[in-house]
Amino acid sequence: MDAQNQEVAALVQKMAGLHAAISKLPSLSPSPEVNALFTDLVMACVPASPVDVAKLGPEAQAMREELIRLCSTAEGHLEAHYADMLAAFDNPLDHLGLFPYFSNYINLSKLENDLLVRYVPDIAPTRVAFVGSGPLPFSSLVLATNHLPNTLFDNFDRCAAANDRARKLFRADEDLGARMAFHTADVATLKEELGAYDVVFLAALVGMAAEEKAKVIAHLGAHMADGAALVVRSAHGARGFLYPIVDPEDVWRGGFDVLAVCHPEDEVINSVIVARKVDARTAAARRDGLADSRGILPVVGPPSKFYVMEAGALEKAEEFAANKELSVVLV
């Protein structure tokens, strides 16, 4: 076995051990044991890896899919826990730094905005949809504060309790409260509404199985306005054990031109795909198999250098705090 195959085998073995340990936990709510195991999991997945999860055997694939579901459940519990914690303050937005991964949202949202500015420069979004916003809609918050200060955000989540928690975070900020709306809905039920948005963001955990994700993207392609932008969060390499990997070909077949695919190699875990809705006739030809797939994918690097977690994340979080007069405490 060559060195690359040995590295992949060692990674899969590591993932299997962590999956077994996490599966035995009585609860995935935040606790020292839960936090330690998921920290080990993330740290094992962050370094660049030669693994192609699409080529794993059936047993490893099943383990990976279950691990993603466990990550999704744990992430939901973690966000709910911190949403409740923040809601206890008079102004929750003064204490965003209590969430341990807040700086990641700053960097990810900056990456997404930079890619939009570079690859869809003619769109100045007035109305944006975020699908899968959850109880801590930090992506919409950071985009609305740092990058799109005049934009209206419609946040969609299937969980009413998540939306209730999210609304409470903005109760003391008149500007953001007026620009943030929260809707309890499955994306599959949204049709005419989708035509109103200049940009739609699709969260990583909306449609966890590949087939389900492809259906969601095709639904967006059927109802978004021609020329509107789609930002899809994906994963790459070993990070595919944490989040679903989106095939850019599924985005293309769903009725979009894929403009950029970016795979960060820093603390930003998610890859980002930026695409643009084609006209109905072109989309129909692709769905019917009458158009050839694009042979070369536009894989690009991040538009700008990102801050590292230890030193730079504090600087960036403090910059965000200064812009919003927030008191940030990183933990």
C-alpha positions in Angstrom: 0.0 0.0 0.0 1.5 3.4 -1.0 1.8 6.3 1.3 -1.4 8.1 0.0 -3.5 5.0 0.4 -2.1 4.5 3.9 -3.0 8.0 4.8 -6.6 7.5 3.5 -6.9 4.2 5.4 -5.7 5.8 8.6 -8.2 8.7 8.2 -11.1 6.3 7.6 -10.0 4.2 10.7 -9.9 7.5 12.8 -13.3 8.5 11.5 -14.8 5.1 12.3 -13.4 5.2 15.9 -14.9 8.7 16.4 -18.2 7.6 14.9 -18.3 4.7 17.3 -17.5 6.9 20.3 -20.0 9.6 19.3 -22.8 7.0 18.6 -22.5 5.8 22.2 -23.1 9.2 23.8 -26.4 9.4 25.7 -26.9 12.9 24.4 -25.4 15.2 21.8 -26.2 18.4 23.8 -23.1 20.4 24.8 -21.0 18.8 27.5 -17.3 18.2 28.1 -17.4 14.8 26.6 -19.4 15.8 23.6 -17.3 18.9 23.0 -14.1 16.9 23.2 -15.2 14.3 20.7 -16.4 16.8 18.2 -13.3 18.8 18.6 -11.2 15.7 17.8 -13.4 15.1 14.8 -13.0 18.6 13.4 -9.3 18.6 14.0 -8.9 15.3 12.1 -10.8 16.7 9.1 -9.3 20.1 8.8 -5.8 19.2 7.3 -5.6 18.7 3.5 -6.2 15.1 2.6 -6.0 13.0 -0.5 -9.3 11.2 0.4 -12.1 11.1 -2.2 -15.1 10.2 -0.1 -17.0 9.3 -3.3 -14.7 6.4 -3.8 -15.1 4.9 -0.3 -16.6 1.5 0.1 -20.2 0.9 1.1 -19.4 0.4 4.8 -17.3 3.6 5.0 -19.9 5.5 3.1 -22.6 4.5 5.5 -20.4 5.4 8.4 -19.7 8.8 6.8 -23.4 9.5 6.2 -24.3 8.7 9.7 -21.5 10.8 11.0 -22.8 13.8 9.1 -26.2 13.3 10.6 -24.7 13.1 14.1 -22.8 16.3 13.4 -26.0 18.0 12.2 -27.8 17.0 15.4 -25.0 18.1 17.6 -24.7 21.4 15.7 -28.4 22.0 16.3 -28.1 21.4 20.0 -25.0 23.6 20.2 -26.7 26.5 18.4 -29.9 26.2 20.4 -27.8 26.2 23.6 -26.0 29.4 22.7 -29.1 31.1 21.3 -30.8 30.6 24.7 -27.7 31.9 26.4 -27.5 35.1 24.2 -31.3 35.7 24.5 -30.8 36.1 28.3 -29.0 39.4 27.7 -30.7 42.7 27.2 -29.0 43.0 23.8 -27.9 39.6 22.6 -25.8 41.1 19.8 -23.5 42.6 22.4 -22.3 39.1 23.3 -21.9 37.2 20.0 -18.3 36.3 20.8 -19.5 33.9 23.5 -20.2 31.5 20.7 -16.9 29.7 20.2 -17.0 29.5 16.4 -18.3 33.1 15.7 -15.0 34.0 14.0 -15.6 31.2 11.5 -18.9 32.8 10.4 -17.1 36.1 9.9 -14.5 34.5 7.7 -17.0 32.3 5.8 -19.4 35.2 5.1 -16.5 37.3 3.9 -15.4 34.6 1.6 -18.9 34.2 0.2 -19.3 37.9 -0.3 -15.9 38.3 -1.9 -16.8 35.5 -4.4 -20.1 37.2 -5.2 -18.4 40.5 -5.8 -15.8 38.9 -8.0 -18.0 36.6 -10.1 -21.4 38.3 -10.0 -20.3 42.0 -10.0 -23.5 43.3 -11.6 -25.8 42.2 -8.8 -26.3 44.6 -5.9 -28.6 42.5 -3.7 -31.6 44.2 -2.3 -33.3 41.1 -1.1 -31.6 37.8 -0.1 -32.8 34.4 1.0 -30.9 32.2 3.4 -32.3 28.6 3.4 -31.5 26.6 6.5 -30.8 29.6 8.8 -31.2 27.7 12.2 -31.4 29.2 15.7 -28.2 31.2 15.3 -28.4 33.0 11.9 -24.9 34.3 12.1 -24.3 34.2 8.3 -27.2 36.5 7.6 -26.1 38.7 10.6 -22.5 39.1 9.4 -23.5 39.6 5.8 -26.1 42.2 6.8 -23.7 44.0 9.1 -20.4 43.9 7.3 -21.2 43.5 3.6 -24.8 44.2 2.7 -26.0 47.0 5.0 -29.0 47.9 2.9 -30.3 44.4 2.1 -33.4 42.6 3.3 -32.9 39.0 4.5 -35.5 36.3 4.5 -34.3 33.4 6.6 -36.0 30.0 6.1 -35.9 27.0 8.4 -38.2 24.1 8.9 -38.0 24.3 12.6 -40.4 26.8 14.2 -38.4 26.7 17.5 -35.2 27.6 15.7 -36.9 30.6 14.1 -38.3 31.7 17.5 -34.8 31.6 19.0 -33.4 33.5 16.0 -35.9 36.3 16.2 -35.0 37.0 19.9 -31.4 37.8 18.9 -32.5 40.9 17.0 -35.1 42.4 19.4 -32.8 45.2 20.6 -31.4 46.2 17.2 -33.9 48.3 15.3 -32.0 48.3 12.0 -31.2 44.6 11.9 -34.6 43.7 13.3 -36.3 45.5 10.5 -34.1 43.8 7.8 -34.3 40.2 9.2 -37.4 38.1 8.6 -37.8 34.5 9.7 -40.1 32.0 8.0 -40.9 28.4 9.0 -41.0 26.5 5.8 -39.4 23.6 3.9 -37.6 24.9 0.8 -39.6 22.4 -1.3 -42.8 24.4 -0.6 -41.3 27.7 -1.8 -42.1 28.5 -5.4 -43.2 32.0 -6.4 -41.4 33.4 -3.4 -38.0 32.4 -4.7 -38.4 34.6 -7.8 -38.1 37.7 -5.6 -34.4 37.2 -4.5 -31.3 38.5 -6.1 -29.2 35.9 -4.1 -30.1 32.6 -2.4 -27.8 31.0 0.1 -28.1 27.3 0.7 -26.8 26.1 4.0 -24.6 23.0 4.1 -27.0 20.8 6.0 -30.1 21.4 3.9 -30.5 18.1 2.0 -27.8 15.9 3.6 -28.0 13.0 1.1 -26.6 13.7 -2.4 -29.9 12.9 -4.1 -31.8 15.1 -1.7 -29.3 18.0 -2.2 -29.6 17.7 -6.0 -33.4 17.9 -5.7 -33.2 21.0 -3.6 -30.9 22.7 -6.1 -33.2 21.6 -9.0 -36.2 23.1 -7.1 -34.3 26.4 -6.7 -33.4 26.3 -10.3 -37.0 25.9 -11.3 -38.3 28.9 -9.3 -35.5 31.4 -8.9 -35.4 34.4 -11.2 -33.2 34.2 -14.3 -29.8 35.8 -13.6 -30.1 35.5 -9.8 -27.1 34.1 -7.9 -27.0 30.9 -5.9 -24.4 30.3 -3.1 -24.1 26.7 -2.1 -22.1 25.5 0.9 -20.3 22.2 0.3 -17.2 20.4 1.6 -14.0 18.9 0.2 -11.6 16.2 1.1 -11.7 15.0 4.7 -14.1 17.7 5.5 -16.7 15.6 3.7 -17.0 13.6 6.9 -18.5 16.7 8.5 -20.7 18.1 5.8 -22.3 16.8 2.5 -20.2 17.3 -0.6 -22.1 19.0 -3.5 -21.3 17.9 -7.0 -21.0 21.1 -9.2 -22.5 19.0 -12.0 -25.7 18.8 -9.9 -25.7 22.6 -9.7 -25.2 22.7 -13.5 -28.0 20.2 -14.2 -30.2 22.1 -11.7 -30.3 25.1 -14.1 -27.3 27.2 -13.1 -24.0 28.2 -14.6 -21.3 27.4 -12.1 -19.1 30.4 -11.8 -16.7 29.4 -9.1 -15.9 26.5 -6.7 -13.7 27.5 -3.8 -12.1 25.0 -1.3 -10.6 26.9 1.7 -7.7 25.2 3.5 -7.9 27.2 6.7 -10.3 27.2 9.6 -13.2 27.9 7.2 -14.6 24.3 6.9 -17.1 24.7 4.1 -16.4 24.9 0.4 -18.4 27.5 -1.5 -20.0 27.2 -5.0 -21.2 30.3 -6.7 -23.6 29.9 -9.6 -26.1 31.9 -11.6 -29.6 30.9 -12.8 -29.9 30.3 -16.5 -33.0 31.0 -18.5 -35.9 28.4 -18.4 -35.2 27.1 -21.9 -31.5 26.3 -21.2 -32.5 24.8 -17.8 -35.0 22.5 -19.4 -32.5 21.3 -22.0 -30.1 20.3 -19.2 -32.8 18.5 -17.2 -33.8 16.6 -20.3 -30.2 15.6 -21.1 -30.2 17.6 -24.3 -27.2 19.7 -23.3 -23.6 18.5 -22.6 -22.2 19.0 -19.2 -19.3 21.5 -18.7 -16.1 19.6 -18.8 -13.9 22.0 -16.8 -14.9 23.2 -13.3 -13.8 26.7 -12.3 -12.0 25.9 -9.1 -10.6 29.0 -7.6 -8.7 30.1 -4.5 -10.1 32.4 -1.8 -10.2 36.0 -3.1 -8.3 37.3 -0.1 -6.1 36.1 2.7 -8.0 34.9 5.8 -7.1 35.4 9.4 -5.8 32.4 11.4 -7.9 31.2 14.3 -5.6 32.1 17.2 -4.4 35.6 16.4 -6.3 36.9 13.4 -9.7 35.7 14.5 -9.5 38.0 17.5 -8.5 40.9 15.4 -11.4 40.3 12.9 -13.9 39.7 15.7 -12.8 43.0 17.4 -13.1 44.8 14.0 -16.7 43.4 13.7 -17.3 44.5 17.3 -16.0 48.0 16.6 -18.3 48.3 13.6 -21.4 47.3 15.6 -20.2 48.6 19.0 -20.2 45.1 20.3 -18.4 43.6 23.3 -16.8 40.4 22.0 -15.4 37.8 24.3 -13.8 34.8 22.5 -13.8 31.5 24.4 
